[in-house]
């Protein structure tokens, strides 16, 4: 990640992270990297995801991944508006729900699930 992509000011042990990254996992990695540091009392992750996805392709990519996983027997519908992905339907367990969400987050261009 470029050194100037994220700002991490600290005030009285509270970190406010700002900036822009291209992937959700990078946003989460920045937050995780400071949470365990000694003296940190809180973290506000205000980092934005900047990718502008092709909505139709995003829908298709996530649907393809879900239907080729062990969730293929479940009924999950995927819609996307920009990078905002909506998963609707039913799955067999909370674990399957979390897996579907994780798969949606891993698609390039996803900004929220």
MOPAC internal coordinates of N, CA, C and O (Angstrom, degrees):
PM7 1SCF
backbone

  N    0.0000 0     0.00 0     0.00 0    0    0    0
  C    1.4427 1     0.00 0     0.00 0    1    0    0
  C    1.5282 1   108.25 1     0.00 0    2    1    0
  O    1.2310 1   119.71 1   -44.90 1    3    2    1
  N    1.3154 1   118.16 1   135.10 1    3    2    1
  C    1.4654 1   119.80 1   178.64 1    5    3    2
  C    1.5309 1   111.02 1   -59.69 1    6    5    3
  O    1.2310 1   121.08 1   -36.89 1    7    6    5
  N    1.3168 1   115.54 1   143.11 1    7    6    5
  C    1.4671 1   120.91 1  -175.61 1    9    7    6
  C    1.5230 1   112.88 1   -59.08 1   10    9    7
  O    1.2310 1   119.54 1   149.16 1   11   10    9
  N    1.3184 1   118.49 1   -30.84 1   11   10    9
  C    1.4573 1   120.68 1  -176.81 1   13   11   10
  C    1.5344 1   113.60 1   -96.29 1   14   13   11
  O    1.2310 1   119.62 1  -170.86 1   15   14   13
  N    1.3267 1   118.33 1     9.14 1   15   14   13
  C    1.4622 1   121.47 1  -177.51 1   17   15   14
  C    1.5243 1   112.61 1   -72.06 1   18   17   15
  O    1.2310 1   120.42 1   149.56 1   19   18   17
  N    1.3260 1   116.81 1   -30.44 1   19   18   17
  C    1.4593 1   121.46 1  -175.31 1   21   19   18
  C    1.5203 1   109.79 1  -132.12 1   22   21   19
  O    1.2310 1   121.15 1   -43.72 1   23   22   21
  N    1.3121 1   115.41 1   136.28 1   23   22   21
  C    1.4691 1   121.96 1   174.51 1   25   23   22
  C    1.5211 1   107.35 1  -104.47 1   26   25   23
  O    1.2310 1   120.80 1   -41.37 1   27   26   25
  N    1.3382 1   116.08 1   138.63 1   27   26   25
  C    1.4604 1   120.54 1  -176.21 1   29   27   26
  C    1.5366 1   109.93 1  -134.34 1   30   29   27
  O    1.2310 1   119.80 1  -111.92 1   31   30   29
  N    1.3287 1   117.99 1    68.08 1   31   30   29
  C    1.4630 1   119.00 1   177.54 1   33   31   30
  C    1.5312 1   110.61 1   -72.90 1   34   33   31
  O    1.2310 1   121.02 1   -32.17 1   35   34   33
  N    1.3241 1   115.66 1   147.83 1   35   34   33
  C    1.4626 1   121.86 1   179.26 1   37   35   34
  C    1.5200 1   108.39 1  -123.80 1   38   37   35
  O    1.2310 1   120.62 1   -48.37 1   39   38   37
  N    1.3325 1   116.42 1   131.63 1   39   38   37
  C    1.4508 1   121.22 1   176.67 1   41   39   38
  C    1.5270 1   108.84 1  -135.20 1   42   41   39
  O    1.2310 1   120.57 1   -63.16 1   43   42   41
  N    1.3360 1   116.51 1   116.84 1   43   42   41
  C    1.4602 1   122.54 1  -178.81 1   45   43   42
  C    1.5282 1   112.08 1    53.71 1   46   45   43
  O    1.2310 1   120.37 1  -140.92 1   47   46   45
  N    1.3207 1   116.89 1    39.08 1   47   46   45
  C    1.4579 1   121.70 1   177.58 1   49   47   46
  C    1.5155 1   114.67 1    84.82 1   50   49   47
  O    1.2310 1   119.65 1   175.52 1   51   50   49
  N    1.3388 1   118.27 1    -4.48 1   51   50   49
  C    1.4587 1   121.75 1  -179.34 1   53   51   50
  C    1.5265 1   109.58 1  -100.68 1   54   53   51
  O    1.2310 1   120.81 1   -53.37 1   55   54   53
  N    1.3244 1   116.05 1   126.63 1   55   54   53
  C    1.4618 1   122.70 1  -176.99 1   57   55   54
  C    1.5270 1   109.21 1  -102.22 1   58   57   55
  O    1.2310 1   120.59 1   -49.02 1   59   58   57
  N    1.3226 1   116.47 1   130.98 1   59   58   57
  C    1.4619 1   122.11 1   173.01 1   61   59   58
  C    1.5251 1   107.28 1  -116.74 1   62   61   59
  O    1.2310 1   120.90 1   -69.93 1   63   62   61
  N    1.3183 1   115.89 1   110.07 1   63   62   61
  C    1.4608 1   120.90 1  -177.91 1   65   63   62
  C    1.5265 1   109.33 1   -93.86 1   66   65   63
  O    1.2310 1   120.75 1   -51.44 1   67   66   65
  N    1.3311 1   116.17 1   128.56 1   67   66   65
  C    1.4548 1   121.44 1   177.65 1   69   67   66
  C    1.5235 1   109.40 1  -133.66 1   70   69   67
  O    1.2310 1   120.74 1   -18.83 1   71   70   69
  N    1.2971 1   116.19 1   161.17 1   71   70   69
  C    1.4541 1   121.44 1   178.29 1   73   71   70
  C    1.5105 1   110.54 1   135.83 1   74   73   71
  O    1.2310 1   121.47 1    14.60 1   75   74   73
  N    1.3277 1   114.79 1  -165.40 1   75   74   73
  C    1.4617 1   120.89 1  -178.74 1   77   75   74
  C    1.5216 1   110.28 1  -137.35 1   78   77   75
  O    1.2310 1   121.27 1   -42.73 1   79   78   77
  N    1.3255 1   115.18 1   137.27 1   79   78   77
  C    1.4625 1   121.72 1   174.86 1   81   79   78
  C    1.5276 1   107.77 1  -133.42 1   82   81   79
  O    1.2310 1   120.35 1   -15.08 1   83   82   81
  N    1.3067 1   116.93 1   164.92 1   83   82   81
  C    1.4564 1   121.16 1  -176.60 1   85   83   82
  C    1.5160 1   115.38 1   -92.61 1   86   85   83
  O    1.2310 1   119.68 1   170.09 1   87   86   85
  N    1.3194 1   118.22 1    -9.91 1   87   86   85
  C    1.4696 1   121.03 1  -174.84 1   89   87   86
  C    1.5204 1   110.69 1  -138.82 1   90   89   87
  O    1.2310 1   120.92 1   -33.30 1   91   90   89
  N    1.3438 1   115.84 1   146.70 1   91   90   89
  C    1.4628 1   121.40 1   177.98 1   93   91   90
  C    1.5273 1   111.65 1   -61.71 1   94   93   91
  O    1.2310 1   120.02 1   139.34 1   95   94   93
  N    1.3324 1   117.57 1   -40.66 1   95   94   93
  C    1.4601 1   119.60 1  -177.47 1   97   95   94
  C    1.5268 1   111.25 1   -62.90 1   98   97   95
  O    1.2310 1   119.93 1   148.46 1   99   98   97
  N    1.3328 1   117.74 1   -31.54 1   99   98   97
  C    1.4690 1   120.03 1   176.60 1  101   99   98
  C    1.5204 1   110.45 1   -69.21 1  102  101   99
  O    1.2310 1   120.44 1   140.36 1  103  102  101
  N    1.3218 1   116.75 1   -39.64 1  103  102  101
  C    1.4669 1   121.36 1   177.86 1  105  103  102
  C    1.5322 1   109.41 1   -59.37 1  106  105  103
  O    1.2310 1   120.56 1   132.36 1  107  106  105
  N    1.3288 1   116.53 1   -47.64 1  107  106  105
  C    1.4626 1   120.79 1   179.29 1  109  107  106
  C    1.5239 1   112.07 1   -66.31 1  110  109  107
  O    1.2310 1   120.08 1   142.39 1  111  110  109
  N    1.3276 1   117.46 1   -37.61 1  111  110  109
  C    1.4683 1   120.95 1  -179.21 1  113  111  110
  C    1.5229 1   110.94 1   -63.12 1  114  113  111
  O    1.2310 1   120.27 1   140.54 1  115  114  113
  N    1.3103 1   117.09 1   -39.46 1  115  114  113
  C    1.4645 1   120.21 1   178.47 1  117  115  114
  C    1.5230 1   109.72 1   -63.05 1  118  117  115
  O    1.2310 1   120.04 1   135.73 1  119  118  117
  N    1.3124 1   117.52 1   -44.27 1  119  118  117
  C    1.4682 1   120.97 1   179.48 1  121  119  118
  C    1.5277 1   111.11 1   -63.09 1  122  121  119
  O    1.2310 1   120.36 1   134.69 1  123  122  121
  N    1.3317 1   116.92 1   -45.31 1  123  122  121
  C    1.4684 1   120.34 1  -179.73 1  125  123  122
  C    1.5257 1   111.87 1   -64.16 1  126  125  123
  O    1.2310 1   120.51 1   147.88 1  127  126  125
  N    1.3212 1   116.62 1   -32.12 1  127  126  125
  C    1.4631 1   119.91 1  -174.54 1  129  127  126
  C    1.5226 1   113.27 1   -65.60 1  130  129  127
  O    1.2310 1   119.58 1   156.32 1  131  130  129
  N    1.3220 1   118.42 1   -23.68 1  131  130  129
  C    1.4676 1   119.37 1  -178.57 1  133  131  130
  C    1.5191 1   113.72 1  -107.72 1  134  133  131
  O    1.2310 1   119.48 1   161.98 1  135  134  133
  N    1.3136 1   118.59 1   -18.02 1  135  134  133
  C    1.4749 1   120.76 1  -176.11 1  137  135  134
  C    1.5204 1   113.61 1   -58.34 1  138  137  135
  O    1.2310 1   120.04 1   144.44 1  139  138  137
  N    1.3099 1   117.54 1   -35.56 1  139  138  137
  C    1.4655 1   120.05 1  -174.93 1  141  139  138
  C    1.5209 1   113.30 1   -90.95 1  142  141  139
  O    1.2310 1   119.57 1  -178.93 1  143  142  141
  N    1.3214 1   118.43 1     1.07 1  143  142  141
  C    1.4617 1   120.77 1  -179.91 1  145  143  142
  C    1.5258 1   110.57 1   -72.13 1  146  145  143
  O    1.2310 1   121.17 1   -38.57 1  147  146  145
  N    1.2993 1   115.36 1   141.43 1  147  146  145
  C    1.4558 1   121.17 1  -179.90 1  149  147  146
  C    1.5289 1   109.70 1   -63.47 1  150  149  147
  O    1.2310 1   120.69 1   -44.81 1  151  150  149
  N    1.3163 1   116.29 1   135.19 1  151  150  149
  C    1.4521 1   121.84 1   177.95 1  153  151  150
  C    1.5164 1   114.58 1    93.37 1  154  153  151
  O    1.2310 1   119.95 1   171.19 1  155  154  153
  N    1.3310 1   117.71 1    -8.81 1  155  154  153
  C    1.4626 1   120.41 1   179.26 1  157  155  154
  C    1.5266 1   108.71 1   -81.34 1  158  157  155
  O    1.2310 1   120.58 1   -55.91 1  159  158  157
  N    1.3276 1   116.50 1   124.09 1  159  158  157
  C    1.4641 1   120.90 1  -179.22 1  161  159  158
  C    1.5186 1   112.93 1  -102.32 1  162  161  159
  O    1.2310 1   120.26 1   163.24 1  163  162  161
  N    1.3298 1   117.11 1   -16.76 1  163  162  161
  C    1.4557 1   120.37 1   179.08 1  165  163  162
  C    1.5140 1   111.10 1  -172.61 1  166  165  163
  O    1.2310 1   121.31 1   -21.34 1  167  166  165
  N    1.3420 1   115.10 1   158.66 1  167  166  165
  C    1.4613 1   120.77 1  -179.38 1  169  167  166
  C    1.5299 1   108.39 1  -135.96 1  170  169  167
  O    1.2310 1   120.66 1   -50.66 1  171  170  169
  N    1.3137 1   116.35 1   129.34 1  171  170  169
  C    1.4569 1   122.56 1   172.03 1  173  171  170
  C    1.5252 1   107.37 1  -112.01 1  174  173  171
  O    1.2310 1   120.85 1   -69.43 1  175  174  173
  N    1.3216 1   115.98 1   110.57 1  175  174  173
  C    1.4633 1   120.96 1  -177.55 1  177  175  174
  C    1.5278 1   108.49 1   -93.36 1  178  177  175
  O    1.2310 1   120.61 1   -80.47 1  179  178  177
  N    1.3275 1   116.44 1    99.53 1  179  178  177
  C    1.4624 1   122.29 1  -179.83 1  181  179  178
  C    1.5255 1   111.39 1  -108.25 1  182  181  179
  O    1.2310 1   120.53 1  -158.28 1  183  182  181
  N    1.3217 1   116.59 1    21.72 1  183  182  181
  C    1.4592 1   122.12 1   179.86 1  185  183  182
  C    1.5237 1   109.03 1   -72.51 1  186  185  183
  O    1.2310 1   120.51 1   -44.85 1  187  186  185
  N    1.3313 1   116.63 1   135.15 1  187  186  185
  C    1.4528 1   122.29 1  -179.52 1  189  187  186
  C    1.5250 1   110.71 1  -101.16 1  190  189  187
  O    1.2310 1   121.07 1   -30.15 1  191  190  189
  N    1.3249 1   115.56 1   149.85 1  191  190  189
  C    1.4541 1   121.95 1   175.51 1  193  191  190
  C    1.5302 1   106.78 1   -96.13 1  194  193  191
  O    1.2310 1   120.16 1   -53.04 1  195  194  193
  N    1.3368 1   117.29 1   126.96 1  195  194  193
  C    1.4590 1   121.25 1  -168.80 1  197  195  194
  C    1.5168 1   116.43 1  -100.30 1  198  197  195
  O    1.2310 1   119.15 1   171.95 1  199  198  197
  N    1.2945 1   119.23 1    -8.05 1  199  198  197
  C    1.4654 1   121.21 1  -176.04 1  201  199  198
  C    1.5248 1   110.18 1   -64.94 1  202  201  199
  O    1.2310 1   120.50 1   -43.56 1  203  202  201
  N    1.3111 1   116.65 1   136.44 1  203  202  201
  C    1.4607 1   122.08 1   174.92 1  205  203  202
  C    1.5238 1   107.43 1  -105.01 1  206  205  203
  O    1.2310 1   120.43 1   -79.22 1  207  206  205
  N    1.3316 1   116.77 1   100.78 1  207  206  205
  C    1.4560 1   120.28 1  -172.42 1  209  207  206
  C    1.5245 1   113.78 1   -81.21 1  210  209  207
  O    1.2310 1   121.77 1   -19.32 1  211  210  209
  N    1.3182 1   114.22 1   160.68 1  211  210  209
  C    1.4518 1   122.60 1   168.81 1  213  211  210
  C    1.5267 1   105.53 1   -86.31 1  214  213  211
  O    1.2310 1   120.23 1   -73.03 1  215  214  213
  N    1.3393 1   117.16 1   106.97 1  215  214  213
  C    1.4632 1   121.97 1  -172.06 1  217  215  214
  C    1.5165 1   112.66 1   -56.86 1  218  217  215
  O    1.2310 1   119.70 1   135.28 1  219  218  217
  N    1.3087 1   118.18 1   -44.72 1  219  218  217
  C    1.4590 1   120.45 1  -179.05 1  221  219  218
  C    1.5194 1   110.57 1   -61.94 1  222  221  219
  O    1.2310 1   120.21 1   135.15 1  223  222  221
  N    1.3087 1   117.20 1   -44.85 1  223  222  221
  C    1.4563 1   120.51 1   179.65 1  225  223  222
  C    1.5203 1   110.60 1   -65.89 1  226  225  223
  O    1.2310 1   119.85 1   141.71 1  227  226  225
  N    1.3329 1   117.89 1   -38.29 1  227  226  225
  C    1.4616 1   121.61 1   179.09 1  229  227  226
  C    1.5206 1   110.06 1   -60.84 1  230  229  227
  O    1.2310 1   119.92 1   132.60 1  231  230  229
  N    1.3376 1   117.75 1   -47.40 1  231  230  229
  C    1.4704 1   121.66 1   175.89 1  233  231  230
  C    1.5244 1   110.77 1   -54.44 1  234  233  231
  O    1.2310 1   121.24 1   130.22 1  235  234  233
  N    1.3241 1   115.23 1   -49.78 1  235  234  233
  C    1.4651 1   120.27 1  -176.53 1  237  235  234
  C    1.5239 1   111.86 1   -65.30 1  238  237  235
  O    1.2310 1   120.26 1   138.08 1  239  238  237
  N    1.3204 1   117.11 1   -41.92 1  239  238  237
  C    1.4688 1   120.77 1  -179.71 1  241  239  238
  C    1.5214 1   111.32 1   -60.84 1  242  241  239
  O    1.2310 1   120.42 1   132.32 1  243  242  241
  N    1.3257 1   116.81 1   -47.68 1  243  242  241
  C    1.4681 1   120.47 1  -177.70 1  245  243  242
  C    1.5201 1   110.42 1   -68.18 1  246  245  243
  O    1.2310 1   120.14 1   136.90 1  247  246  245
  N    1.3253 1   117.34 1   -43.10 1  247  246  245
  C    1.4609 1   120.68 1   178.55 1  249  247  246
  C    1.5251 1   110.45 1   -59.83 1  250  249  247
  O    1.2310 1   120.33 1   137.00 1  251  250  249
  N    1.3213 1   116.97 1   -43.00 1  251  250  249
  C    1.4648 1   121.64 1   178.77 1  253  251  250
  C    1.5309 1   110.88 1   -59.26 1  254  253  251
  O    1.2310 1   120.60 1   132.45 1  255  254  253
  N    1.3203 1   116.46 1   -47.55 1  255  254  253
  C    1.4688 1   120.15 1  -178.87 1  257  255  254
  C    1.5231 1   110.96 1   -64.30 1  258  257  255
  O    1.2310 1   120.11 1   135.90 1  259  258  257
  N    1.3334 1   117.39 1   -44.10 1  259  258  257
  C    1.4674 1   120.17 1  -179.03 1  261  259  258
  C    1.5218 1   111.91 1   -63.51 1  262  261  259
  O    1.2310 1   120.42 1   139.59 1  263  262  261
  N    1.3242 1   116.81 1   -40.41 1  263  262  261
  C    1.4575 1   119.66 1  -176.50 1  265  263  262
  C    1.5298 1   113.57 1   -80.70 1  266  265  263
  O    1.2310 1   120.28 1   172.77 1  267  266  265
  N    1.3180 1   117.06 1    -7.23 1  267  266  265
  C    1.4624 1   120.49 1   174.57 1  269  267  266
  C    1.5226 1   111.07 1  -109.50 1  270  269  267
  O    1.2310 1   120.60 1  -161.43 1  271  270  269
  N    1.3215 1   116.45 1    18.57 1  271  270  269
  C    1.4648 1   121.66 1   176.06 1  273  271  270
  C    1.5195 1   107.56 1  -113.16 1  274  273  271
  O    1.2310 1   120.62 1     6.74 1  275  274  273
  N    1.3250 1   116.42 1  -173.26 1  275  274  273
  C    1.4580 1   118.55 1   178.69 1  277  275  274
  C    1.5292 1   110.59 1   -72.06 1  278  277  275
  O    1.2310 1   119.75 1   175.40 1  279  278  277
  N    1.3400 1   118.08 1    -4.60 1  279  278  277
  C    1.4558 1   121.35 1   176.46 1  281  279  278
  C    1.5136 1   112.02 1   -83.84 1  282  281  279
  O    1.2310 1   119.93 1  -174.39 1  283  282  281
  N    1.3210 1   117.74 1     5.61 1  283  282  281
  C    1.4592 1   121.03 1  -174.05 1  285  283  282
  C    1.5274 1   112.76 1   -61.87 1  286  285  283
  O    1.2310 1   119.77 1   155.63 1  287  286  285
  N    1.3306 1   118.04 1   -24.37 1  287  286  285
  C    1.4650 1   120.61 1   178.87 1  289  287  286
  C    1.5240 1   112.06 1   -82.87 1  290  289  287
  O    1.2310 1   120.50 1   165.12 1  291  290  289
  N    1.3268 1   116.66 1   -14.88 1  291  290  289
  C    1.4555 1   120.44 1  -179.72 1  293  291  290
  C    1.5235 1   109.84 1   -83.92 1  294  293  291
  O    1.2310 1   121.23 1   -13.59 1  295  294  293
  N    1.3022 1   115.26 1   166.41 1  295  294  293
  C    1.4597 1   121.01 1  -177.16 1  297  295  294
  C    1.5184 1   109.24 1  -111.78 1  298  297  295
  O    1.2310 1   120.99 1   -89.56 1  299  298  297
  N    1.3234 1   115.72 1    90.44 1  299  298  297
  C    1.4539 1   121.73 1   179.94 1  301  299  298
  C    1.5186 1   108.50 1  -118.68 1  302  301  299
  O    1.2310 1   121.12 1   -54.62 1  303  302  301
  N    1.3296 1   115.46 1   125.38 1  303  302  301
  C    1.4596 1   120.80 1   176.00 1  305  303  302
  C    1.5125 1   108.64 1  -105.58 1  306  305  303
  O    1.2310 1   121.11 1   -39.04 1  307  306  305
  N    1.3200 1   115.49 1   140.96 1  307  306  305
  C    1.4597 1   121.85 1  -177.05 1  309  307  306
  C    1.5166 1   109.22 1  -116.96 1  310  309  307
  O    1.2310 1   120.60 1   -51.90 1  311  310  309
  N    1.3245 1   116.45 1   128.10 1  311  310  309
  C    1.4563 1   121.47 1   170.69 1  313  311  310
  C    1.5207 1   107.43 1  -131.08 1  314  313  311
  O    1.2310 1   120.95 1   -28.92 1  315  314  313
  N    1.3142 1   115.78 1   151.08 1  315  314  313
  C    1.4593 1   119.79 1   179.57 1  317  315  314
  C    1.5204 1   109.29 1  -136.49 1  318  317  315
  O    1.2310 1   121.52 1   -39.67 1  319  318  317
  N    1.3002 1   114.69 1   140.33 1  319  318  317
  C    1.4570 1   122.40 1   174.69 1  321  319  318
  C    1.5174 1   105.34 1  -126.23 1  322  321  319
  O    1.2310 1   120.69 1   -78.50 1  323  322  321
  N    1.3303 1   116.29 1   101.50 1  323  322  321
  C    1.4562 1   118.76 1  -169.32 1  325  323  322
  C    1.5150 1   106.81 1    66.36 1  326  325  323
  O    1.2310 1   119.97 1    49.89 1  327  326  325
  N    1.2981 1   117.65 1  -130.11 1  327  326  325
  C    1.4517 1   121.50 1   177.88 1  329  327  326
  C    1.5163 1   113.40 1   -93.79 1  330  329  327
  O    1.2310 1   120.38 1  -179.30 1  331  330  329
  N    1.3423 1   116.87 1     0.70 1  331  330  329
  C    1.4712 1   120.79 1  -179.38 1  333  331  330
  C    1.5141 1   109.39 1   -83.63 1  334  333  331
  O    1.2310 1   120.76 1   -66.74 1  335  334  333
  N    1.3155 1   116.15 1   113.26 1  335  334  333
  C    1.4608 1   122.31 1  -176.96 1  337  335  334
  C    1.5159 1   109.03 1   -99.93 1  338  337  335
  O    1.2310 1   121.11 1   -46.15 1  339  338  337
  N    1.3427 1   115.48 1   133.85 1  339  338  337
  C    1.4622 1   121.64 1   177.36 1  341  339  338
  C    1.5188 1   108.11 1  -116.34 1  342  341  339
  O    1.2310 1   120.59 1   -55.84 1  343  342  341
  N    1.3167 1   116.48 1   124.16 1  343  342  341
  C    1.4560 1   122.40 1   176.01 1  345  343  342
  C    1.5211 1   107.49 1  -107.77 1  346  345  343
  O    1.2310 1   120.49 1   -53.89 1  347  346  345
  N    1.3117 1   116.68 1   126.11 1  347  346  345
  C    1.4599 1   120.74 1   177.26 1  349  347  346
  C    1.5170 1   108.38 1  -131.30 1  350  349  347
  O    1.2310 1   121.06 1   -23.07 1  351  350  349
  N    1.3167 1   115.58 1   156.93 1  351  350  349
  C    1.4538 1   120.27 1   179.01 1  353  351  350
  C    1.5036 1   111.29 1   127.58 1  354  353  351
  O    1.2310 1   121.29 1    27.29 1  355  354  353
  N    1.3197 1   115.13 1  -152.71 1  355  354  353
  C    1.4626 1   119.04 1  -177.81 1  357  355  354
  C    1.5247 1   110.25 1  -138.42 1  358  357  355
  O    1.2310 1   121.79 1   -32.20 1  359  358  357
  N    1.3250 1   114.19 1   147.80 1  359  358  357
  C    1.4619 1   122.26 1   175.68 1  361  359  358
  C    1.5202 1   108.20 1  -132.27 1  362  361  359
  O    1.2310 1   120.65 1    -9.38 1  363  362  361
  N    1.3157 1   116.36 1   170.62 1  363  362  361
  C    1.4511 1   120.66 1  -173.78 1  365  363  362
  C    1.5136 1   116.08 1   -80.62 1  366  365  363
  O    1.2310 1   120.06 1   160.81 1  367  366  365
  N    1.3313 1   117.49 1   -19.19 1  367  366  365
  C    1.4660 1   119.31 1  -176.50 1  369  367  366
  C    1.5215 1   110.54 1  -158.89 1  370  369  367
  O    1.2310 1   120.99 1   -10.95 1  371  370  369
  N    1.3337 1   115.71 1   169.05 1  371  370  369
  C    1.4712 1   120.49 1   175.48 1  373  371  370
  C    1.5221 1   110.47 1   -64.17 1  374  373  371
  O    1.2310 1   120.65 1   145.28 1  375  374  373
  N    1.3226 1   116.36 1   -34.72 1  375  374  373
  C    1.4621 1   119.06 1   178.24 1  377  375  374
  C    1.5293 1   110.43 1   -62.10 1  378  377  375
  O    1.2310 1   120.32 1   136.62 1  379  378  377
  N    1.3346 1   116.98 1   -43.38 1  379  378  377
  C    1.4611 1   120.61 1   177.98 1  381  379  378
  C    1.5266 1   110.84 1   -62.90 1  382  381  379
  O    1.2310 1   120.75 1   142.76 1  383  382  381
  N    1.3243 1   116.17 1   -37.24 1  383  382  381
  C    1.4706 1   120.54 1   177.26 1  385  383  382
  C    1.5306 1   109.99 1   -61.65 1  386  385  383
  O    1.2310 1   120.72 1   134.63 1  387  386  385
  N    1.3347 1   116.23 1   -45.37 1  387  386  385
  C    1.4634 1   120.62 1   179.50 1  389  387  386
  C    1.5291 1   111.69 1   -65.84 1  390  389  387
  O    1.2310 1   120.17 1   142.65 1  391  390  389
  N    1.3192 1   117.28 1   -37.35 1  391  390  389
  C    1.4624 1   121.13 1   178.07 1  393  391  390
  C    1.5282 1   109.87 1   -64.69 1  394  393  391
  O    1.2310 1   120.18 1   136.09 1  395  394  393
  N    1.3243 1   117.26 1   -43.91 1  395  394  393
  C    1.4668 1   120.60 1   178.99 1  397  395  394
  C    1.5248 1   110.33 1   -60.95 1  398  397  395
  O    1.2310 1   120.63 1   137.50 1  399  398  397
  N    1.3186 1   116.41 1   -42.50 1  399  398  397
  C    1.4673 1   120.86 1   178.64 1  401  399  398
  C    1.5200 1   110.93 1   -63.69 1  402  401  399
  O    1.2310 1   120.12 1   135.81 1  403  402  401
  N    1.3188 1   117.37 1   -44.19 1  403  402  401
  C    1.4599 1   121.90 1   179.47 1  405  403  402
  C    1.5236 1   110.69 1   -62.37 1  406  405  403
  O    1.2310 1   120.20 1   138.58 1  407  406  405
  N    1.3292 1   117.23 1   -41.42 1  407  406  405
  C    1.4577 1   120.61 1   178.40 1  409  407  406
  C    1.5213 1   110.80 1   -63.61 1  410  409  407
  O    1.2310 1   120.32 1   139.44 1  411  410  409
  N    1.3276 1   117.00 1   -40.56 1  411  410  409
  C    1.4640 1   120.25 1   178.82 1  413  411  410
  C    1.5304 1   110.30 1   -64.69 1  414  413  411
  O    1.2310 1   120.34 1   138.92 1  415  414  413
  N    1.3343 1   116.96 1   -41.08 1  415  414  413
  C    1.4652 1   120.40 1   178.93 1  417  415  414
  C    1.5179 1   111.48 1   -63.81 1  418  417  415
  O    1.2310 1   119.83 1   150.77 1  419  418  417
  N    1.3086 1   117.92 1   -29.23 1  419  418  417
  C    1.4592 1   120.65 1  -175.73 1  421  419  418
  C    1.5271 1   113.17 1   -78.47 1  422  421  419
  O    1.2310 1   119.97 1   169.90 1  423  422  421
  N    1.3176 1   117.66 1   -10.10 1  423  422  421
  C    1.4677 1   120.13 1   179.83 1  425  423  422
  C    1.5222 1   110.79 1   -74.17 1  426  425  423
  O    1.2310 1   119.92 1   -46.69 1  427  426  425
  N    1.3146 1   117.77 1   133.31 1  427  426  425
  C    1.4631 1   120.88 1   178.60 1  429  427  426
  C    1.5241 1   110.90 1   -57.71 1  430  429  427
  O    1.2310 1   120.76 1   -51.69 1  431  430  429
  N    1.3155 1   116.16 1   128.31 1  431  430  429
  C    1.4626 1   120.74 1   178.55 1  433  431  430
  C    1.5018 1   114.77 1   100.91 1  434  433  431
  O    1.2310 1   119.57 1   170.73 1  435  434  433
  N    1.3232 1   118.42 1    -9.27 1  435  434  433
  C    1.4561 1   120.76 1   178.85 1  437  435  434
  C    1.5189 1   109.27 1   -71.94 1  438  437  435
  O    1.2310 1   121.22 1   -52.98 1  439  438  437
  N    1.3453 1   115.28 1   127.02 1  439  438  437
  C    1.4664 1   119.57 1   177.35 1  441  439  438
  C    1.5271 1   112.42 1  -112.49 1  442  441  439
  O    1.2310 1   120.11 1   160.45 1  443  442  441
  N    1.3275 1   117.40 1   -19.55 1  443  442  441
  C    1.4629 1   121.22 1   173.46 1  445  443  442
  C    1.5245 1   108.75 1  -158.79 1  446  445  443
  O    1.2310 1   120.92 1   -25.94 1  447  446  445
  N    1.3370 1   115.84 1   154.06 1  447  446  445
  C    1.4608 1   121.70 1   178.32 1  449  447  446
  C    1.5140 1   107.29 1  -131.30 1  450  449  447
  O    1.2310 1   120.10 1   180.00 1  451  450  449

